[in-house]
Amino acid sequence: PIAERIADCLPMWLAPNSITLFGFFLNIISHLVLLYYQGFQMEGPVPNWAIVMTAVFYFTYIMLDNTDGKQARRTHSSSVLGMLFDHG
């Protein structure tokens, strides 16, 4: 239900795959911040704000990933590339 509410707030011209890509980039940013603080050995302290940011960005990624399918159905713009984005 929340993904439908989010999709209803999005403009009709917004491509569903761009919604997924935005969420993916948020996920990449949070992982790069963690990598900066912990390095490849995953040792050392991580600031609390970085942990909270990672959790928020990951939740946002999941919500946007669910929203892109609603947007695709709403705009009648389902595609093979969208299926690849969602299901690998």
Phi and psi in radians as a Rosetta constraint file:
Dihedral C 1 N 2 CA 2 C 2 CIRCULARHARMONIC -1.248 0.35
Dihedral N 2 CA 2 C 2 N 3 CIRCULARHARMONIC -0.562 0.35
Dihedral C 2 N 3 CA 3 C 3 CIRCULARHARMONIC -1.143 0.35
Dihedral N 3 CA 3 C 3 N 4 CIRCULARHARMONIC -0.618 0.35
Dihedral C 3 N 4 CA 4 C 4 CIRCULARHARMONIC -1.164 0.35
Dihedral N 4 CA 4 C 4 N 5 CIRCULARHARMONIC -0.677 0.35
Dihedral C 4 N 5 CA 5 C 5 CIRCULARHARMONIC -1.142 0.35
Dihedral N 5 CA 5 C 5 N 6 CIRCULARHARMONIC -0.702 0.35
Dihedral C 5 N 6 CA 6 C 6 CIRCULARHARMONIC -1.148 0.35
Dihedral N 6 CA 6 C 6 N 7 CIRCULARHARMONIC -0.764 0.35
Dihedral C 6 N 7 CA 7 C 7 CIRCULARHARMONIC -1.093 0.35
Dihedral N 7 CA 7 C 7 N 8 CIRCULARHARMONIC -0.612 0.35
Dihedral C 7 N 8 CA 8 C 8 CIRCULARHARMONIC -1.147 0.35
Dihedral N 8 CA 8 C 8 N 9 CIRCULARHARMONIC -0.434 0.35
Dihedral C 8 N 9 CA 9 C 9 CIRCULARHARMONIC -1.469 0.35
Dihedral N 9 CA 9 C 9 N 10 CIRCULARHARMONIC -0.242 0.35
Dihedral C 9 N 10 CA 10 C 10 CIRCULARHARMONIC -1.465 0.35
Dihedral N 10 CA 10 C 10 N 11 CIRCULARHARMONIC 2.590 0.35
Dihedral C 10 N 11 CA 11 C 11 CIRCULARHARMONIC -1.219 0.35
Dihedral N 11 CA 11 C 11 N 12 CIRCULARHARMONIC 2.634 0.35
Dihedral C 11 N 12 CA 12 C 12 CIRCULARHARMONIC -1.151 0.35
Dihedral N 12 CA 12 C 12 N 13 CIRCULARHARMONIC -0.428 0.35
Dihedral C 12 N 13 CA 13 C 13 CIRCULARHARMONIC -1.394 0.35
Dihedral N 13 CA 13 C 13 N 14 CIRCULARHARMONIC -0.182 0.35
Dihedral C 13 N 14 CA 14 C 14 CIRCULARHARMONIC -1.303 0.35
Dihedral N 14 CA 14 C 14 N 15 CIRCULARHARMONIC 2.132 0.35
Dihedral C 14 N 15 CA 15 C 15 CIRCULARHARMONIC -1.245 0.35
Dihedral N 15 CA 15 C 15 N 16 CIRCULARHARMONIC 2.399 0.35
Dihedral C 15 N 16 CA 16 C 16 CIRCULARHARMONIC -1.026 0.35
Dihedral N 16 CA 16 C 16 N 17 CIRCULARHARMONIC -0.641 0.35
Dihedral C 16 N 17 CA 17 C 17 CIRCULARHARMONIC -1.155 0.35
Dihedral N 17 CA 17 C 17 N 18 CIRCULARHARMONIC -0.520 0.35
Dihedral C 17 N 18 CA 18 C 18 CIRCULARHARMONIC -1.203 0.35
Dihedral N 18 CA 18 C 18 N 19 CIRCULARHARMONIC -0.520 0.35
Dihedral C 18 N 19 CA 19 C 19 CIRCULARHARMONIC -1.140 0.35
Dihedral N 19 CA 19 C 19 N 20 CIRCULARHARMONIC -0.795 0.35
Dihedral C 19 N 20 CA 20 C 20 CIRCULARHARMONIC -1.117 0.35
Dihedral N 20 CA 20 C 20 N 21 CIRCULARHARMONIC -0.745 0.35
Dihedral C 20 N 21 CA 21 C 21 CIRCULARHARMONIC -1.112 0.35
Dihedral N 21 CA 21 C 21 N 22 CIRCULARHARMONIC -0.668 0.35
Dihedral C 21 N 22 CA 22 C 22 CIRCULARHARMONIC -1.086 0.35
Dihedral N 22 CA 22 C 22 N 23 CIRCULARHARMONIC -0.791 0.35
Dihedral C 22 N 23 CA 23 C 23 CIRCULARHARMONIC -1.099 0.35
Dihedral N 23 CA 23 C 23 N 24 CIRCULARHARMONIC -0.677 0.35
Dihedral C 23 N 24 CA 24 C 24 CIRCULARHARMONIC -1.098 0.35
Dihedral N 24 CA 24 C 24 N 25 CIRCULARHARMONIC -0.740 0.35
Dihedral C 24 N 25 CA 25 C 25 CIRCULARHARMONIC -1.148 0.35
Dihedral N 25 CA 25 C 25 N 26 CIRCULARHARMONIC -0.624 0.35
Dihedral C 25 N 26 CA 26 C 26 CIRCULARHARMONIC -1.054 0.35
Dihedral N 26 CA 26 C 26 N 27 CIRCULARHARMONIC -0.729 0.35
Dihedral C 26 N 27 CA 27 C 27 CIRCULARHARMONIC -1.121 0.35
Dihedral N 27 CA 27 C 27 N 28 CIRCULARHARMONIC -0.733 0.35
Dihedral C 27 N 28 CA 28 C 28 CIRCULARHARMONIC -1.106 0.35
Dihedral N 28 CA 28 C 28 N 29 CIRCULARHARMONIC -0.761 0.35
Dihedral C 28 N 29 CA 29 C 29 CIRCULARHARMONIC -1.036 0.35
Dihedral N 29 CA 29 C 29 N 30 CIRCULARHARMONIC -0.803 0.35
Dihedral C 29 N 30 CA 30 C 30 CIRCULARHARMONIC -1.132 0.35
Dihedral N 30 CA 30 C 30 N 31 CIRCULARHARMONIC -0.649 0.35
Dihedral C 30 N 31 CA 31 C 31 CIRCULARHARMONIC -1.217 0.35
Dihedral N 31 CA 31 C 31 N 32 CIRCULARHARMONIC -0.611 0.35
Dihedral C 31 N 32 CA 32 C 32 CIRCULARHARMONIC -1.172 0.35
Dihedral N 32 CA 32 C 32 N 33 CIRCULARHARMONIC -0.621 0.35
Dihedral C 32 N 33 CA 33 C 33 CIRCULARHARMONIC -1.130 0.35
Dihedral N 33 CA 33 C 33 N 34 CIRCULARHARMONIC -0.773 0.35
Dihedral C 33 N 34 CA 34 C 34 CIRCULARHARMONIC -1.106 0.35
Dihedral N 34 CA 34 C 34 N 35 CIRCULARHARMONIC -0.694 0.35
Dihedral C 34 N 35 CA 35 C 35 CIRCULARHARMONIC -1.109 0.35
Dihedral N 35 CA 35 C 35 N 36 CIRCULARHARMONIC -0.667 0.35
Dihedral C 35 N 36 CA 36 C 36 CIRCULARHARMONIC -1.059 0.35
Dihedral N 36 CA 36 C 36 N 37 CIRCULARHARMONIC -0.760 0.35
Dihedral C 36 N 37 CA 37 C 37 CIRCULARHARMONIC -1.419 0.35
Dihedral N 37 CA 37 C 37 N 38 CIRCULARHARMONIC -0.542 0.35
Dihedral C 37 N 38 CA 38 C 38 CIRCULARHARMONIC -1.851 0.35
Dihedral N 38 CA 38 C 38 N 39 CIRCULARHARMONIC -0.391 0.35
Dihedral C 38 N 39 CA 39 C 39 CIRCULARHARMONIC 1.286 0.35
Dihedral N 39 CA 39 C 39 N 40 CIRCULARHARMONIC -3.092 0.35
Dihedral C 39 N 40 CA 40 C 40 CIRCULARHARMONIC -1.290 0.35
Dihedral N 40 CA 40 C 40 N 41 CIRCULARHARMONIC -0.328 0.35
Dihedral C 40 N 41 CA 41 C 41 CIRCULARHARMONIC -1.433 0.35
Dihedral N 41 CA 41 C 41 N 42 CIRCULARHARMONIC -0.190 0.35
Dihedral C 41 N 42 CA 42 C 42 CIRCULARHARMONIC 0.980 0.35
Dihedral N 42 CA 42 C 42 N 43 CIRCULARHARMONIC 0.854 0.35
Dihedral C 42 N 43 CA 43 C 43 CIRCULARHARMONIC -2.156 0.35
Dihedral N 43 CA 43 C 43 N 44 CIRCULARHARMONIC 2.653 0.35
Dihedral C 43 N 44 CA 44 C 44 CIRCULARHARMONIC 1.792 0.35
Dihedral N 44 CA 44 C 44 N 45 CIRCULARHARMONIC 2.897 0.35
Dihedral C 44 N 45 CA 45 C 45 CIRCULARHARMONIC -1.336 0.35
Dihedral N 45 CA 45 C 45 N 46 CIRCULARHARMONIC 2.630 0.35
Dihedral C 45 N 46 CA 46 C 46 CIRCULARHARMONIC -2.083 0.35
Dihedral N 46 CA 46 C 46 N 47 CIRCULARHARMONIC 2.317 0.35
Dihedral C 46 N 47 CA 47 C 47 CIRCULARHARMONIC -1.077 0.35
Dihedral N 47 CA 47 C 47 N 48 CIRCULARHARMONIC 2.574 0.35
Dihedral C 47 N 48 CA 48 C 48 CIRCULARHARMONIC -1.043 0.35
Dihedral N 48 CA 48 C 48 N 49 CIRCULARHARMONIC -0.623 0.35
Dihedral C 48 N 49 CA 49 C 49 CIRCULARHARMONIC -1.118 0.35
Dihedral N 49 CA 49 C 49 N 50 CIRCULARHARMONIC -0.561 0.35
Dihedral C 49 N 50 CA 50 C 50 CIRCULARHARMONIC -1.229 0.35
Dihedral N 50 CA 50 C 50 N 51 CIRCULARHARMONIC -0.633 0.35
Dihedral C 50 N 51 CA 51 C 51 CIRCULARHARMONIC -1.185 0.35
Dihedral N 51 CA 51 C 51 N 52 CIRCULARHARMONIC -0.766 0.35
Dihedral C 51 N 52 CA 52 C 52 CIRCULARHARMONIC -1.133 0.35
Dihedral N 52 CA 52 C 52 N 53 CIRCULARHARMONIC -0.740 0.35
Dihedral C 52 N 53 CA 53 C 53 CIRCULARHARMONIC -1.048 0.35
Dihedral N 53 CA 53 C 53 N 54 CIRCULARHARMONIC -0.753 0.35
Dihedral C 53 N 54 CA 54 C 54 CIRCULARHARMONIC -1.076 0.35
Dihedral N 54 CA 54 C 54 N 55 CIRCULARHARMONIC -0.747 0.35
Dihedral C 54 N 55 CA 55 C 55 CIRCULARHARMONIC -1.126 0.35
Dihedral N 55 CA 55 C 55 N 56 CIRCULARHARMONIC -0.764 0.35
Dihedral C 55 N 56 CA 56 C 56 CIRCULARHARMONIC -1.169 0.35
Dihedral N 56 CA 56 C 56 N 57 CIRCULARHARMONIC -0.765 0.35
Dihedral C 56 N 57 CA 57 C 57 CIRCULARHARMONIC -1.141 0.35
Dihedral N 57 CA 57 C 57 N 58 CIRCULARHARMONIC -0.653 0.35
Dihedral C 57 N 58 CA 58 C 58 CIRCULARHARMONIC -1.186 0.35
Dihedral N 58 CA 58 C 58 N 59 CIRCULARHARMONIC -0.743 0.35
Dihedral C 58 N 59 CA 59 C 59 CIRCULARHARMONIC -1.066 0.35
Dihedral N 59 CA 59 C 59 N 60 CIRCULARHARMONIC -0.742 0.35
Dihedral C 59 N 60 CA 60 C 60 CIRCULARHARMONIC -1.096 0.35
Dihedral N 60 CA 60 C 60 N 61 CIRCULARHARMONIC -0.712 0.35
Dihedral C 60 N 61 CA 61 C 61 CIRCULARHARMONIC -1.041 0.35
Dihedral N 61 CA 61 C 61 N 62 CIRCULARHARMONIC -0.784 0.35
Dihedral C 61 N 62 CA 62 C 62 CIRCULARHARMONIC -1.120 0.35
Dihedral N 62 CA 62 C 62 N 63 CIRCULARHARMONIC -0.746 0.35
Dihedral C 62 N 63 CA 63 C 63 CIRCULARHARMONIC -1.118 0.35
Dihedral N 63 CA 63 C 63 N 64 CIRCULARHARMONIC -0.744 0.35
Dihedral C 63 N 64 CA 64 C 64 CIRCULARHARMONIC -1.188 0.35
Dihedral N 64 CA 64 C 64 N 65 CIRCULARHARMONIC -0.606 0.35
Dihedral C 64 N 65 CA 65 C 65 CIRCULARHARMONIC -1.133 0.35
Dihedral N 65 CA 65 C 65 N 66 CIRCULARHARMONIC -0.631 0.35
Dihedral C 65 N 66 CA 66 C 66 CIRCULARHARMONIC -1.283 0.35
Dihedral N 66 CA 66 C 66 N 67 CIRCULARHARMONIC -0.591 0.35
Dihedral C 66 N 67 CA 67 C 67 CIRCULARHARMONIC -1.236 0.35
Dihedral N 67 CA 67 C 67 N 68 CIRCULARHARMONIC -0.543 0.35
Dihedral C 67 N 68 CA 68 C 68 CIRCULARHARMONIC -1.102 0.35
Dihedral N 68 CA 68 C 68 N 69 CIRCULARHARMONIC -0.606 0.35
Dihedral C 68 N 69 CA 69 C 69 CIRCULARHARMONIC -1.177 0.35
Dihedral N 69 CA 69 C 69 N 70 CIRCULARHARMONIC -0.678 0.35
Dihedral C 69 N 70 CA 70 C 70 CIRCULARHARMONIC -1.126 0.35
Dihedral N 70 CA 70 C 70 N 71 CIRCULARHARMONIC -0.710 0.35
Dihedral C 70 N 71 CA 71 C 71 CIRCULARHARMONIC -1.153 0.35
Dihedral N 71 CA 71 C 71 N 72 CIRCULARHARMONIC -0.679 0.35
Dihedral C 71 N 72 CA 72 C 72 CIRCULARHARMONIC -1.119 0.35
Dihedral N 72 CA 72 C 72 N 73 CIRCULARHARMONIC -0.733 0.35
Dihedral C 72 N 73 CA 73 C 73 CIRCULARHARMONIC -1.190 0.35
Dihedral N 73 CA 73 C 73 N 74 CIRCULARHARMONIC -0.658 0.35
Dihedral C 73 N 74 CA 74 C 74 CIRCULARHARMONIC -1.173 0.35
Dihedral N 74 CA 74 C 74 N 75 CIRCULARHARMONIC -0.654 0.35
Dihedral C 74 N 75 CA 75 C 75 CIRCULARHARMONIC -1.711 0.35
Dihedral N 75 CA 75 C 75 N 76 CIRCULARHARMONIC 0.026 0.35
Dihedral C 75 N 76 CA 76 C 76 CIRCULARHARMONIC 0.950 0.35
Dihedral N 76 CA 76 C 76 N 77 CIRCULARHARMONIC 0.840 0.35
Dihedral C 76 N 77 CA 77 C 77 CIRCULARHARMONIC -2.242 0.35
Dihedral N 77 CA 77 C 77 N 78 CIRCULARHARMONIC 0.716 0.35
Dihedral C 77 N 78 CA 78 C 78 CIRCULARHARMONIC -1.193 0.35
Dihedral N 78 CA 78 C 78 N 79 CIRCULARHARMONIC 2.555 0.35
Dihedral C 78 N 79 CA 79 C 79 CIRCULARHARMONIC -2.562 0.35
Dihedral N 79 CA 79 C 79 N 80 CIRCULARHARMONIC 2.908 0.35
Dihedral C 79 N 80 CA 80 C 80 CIRCULARHARMONIC -1.149 0.35
Dihedral N 80 CA 80 C 80 N 81 CIRCULARHARMONIC -0.677 0.35
Dihedral C 80 N 81 CA 81 C 81 CIRCULARHARMONIC -1.104 0.35
Dihedral N 81 CA 81 C 81 N 82 CIRCULARHARMONIC -0.658 0.35
Dihedral C 81 N 82 CA 82 C 82 CIRCULARHARMONIC -1.109 0.35
Dihedral N 82 CA 82 C 82 N 83 CIRCULARHARMONIC -0.679 0.35
Dihedral C 82 N 83 CA 83 C 83 CIRCULARHARMONIC -1.126 0.35
Dihedral N 83 CA 83 C 83 N 84 CIRCULARHARMONIC -0.681 0.35
Dihedral C 83 N 84 CA 84 C 84 CIRCULARHARMONIC -1.144 0.35
Dihedral N 84 CA 84 C 84 N 85 CIRCULARHARMONIC -0.726 0.35
Dihedral C 84 N 85 CA 85 C 85 CIRCULARHARMONIC -1.047 0.35
Dihedral N 85 CA 85 C 85 N 86 CIRCULARHARMONIC -0.737 0.35
Dihedral C 85 N 86 CA 86 C 86 CIRCULARHARMONIC -1.418 0.35
Dihedral N 86 CA 86 C 86 N 87 CIRCULARHARMONIC -0.622 0.35
Dihedral C 86 N 87 CA 87 C 87 CIRCULARHARMONIC -2.076 0.35
Dihedral N 87 CA 87 C 87 N 88 CIRCULARHARMONIC -0.001 0.35
